[in-house]
Amino acid sequence: MQKDLVAAILLLLIAAAYYAASLEIPMSTLSDEIGPTGLPTVLAGILAVIAVAIGARALLLPRRTTAQPIPSAPEKDAEAPWPRALGMLVLIALYIPLADLVGYFVALFGIITAVALYEGMRPSWRLFAVALGGAAFFWVLFDFVLGVRQPEGILF
């Protein structure tokens, strides 16, 4: 409970500081009706709502007085969390040059596949179908719906 309450207070302070910093963003003649502070304000608000939810949970849920049983065998993911996280970071970092080389769609298909394989999923037609569907979804979303042009690779 104590840790959650401290975390909630810290998150509220971060949200307030982020909101205050977003007010310093100058207006531009190119600004739309939302303005340059629109997204930062929404993000600060979301962070504040999450902080309040964590704090409310910490205050309203009763404390556990009984000790949790200690598992006899450590979980597989708990063995080396930092090396696994660094491996994921390397995979994601490789996406950037890969997108410039082969293009957004092929690079996104590759990164979705690589992450699934890295996390221990066995290769199957479902894996490749989900990766293909995910790449197609994000390509349509960004390229057509949102109008955000994606990298065109040298090869494709």
Buried (B, 14 or more C-beta within 10 A) or exposed (E): EEEBBEBBBEBBEBBBEBBEEBEEBEEEEEEEEEEBBBEBBEBBEEBBEBBBEBBEEBEEEEEEEEEEEEEEEEEEEEEEEEEBEEBBEEBEEBBEEBBBBBBBBBBBBBBBBBBBBEEEEEEEEEBBEBBBEBBEEBBEEBBEEEEEEBBEBEEE
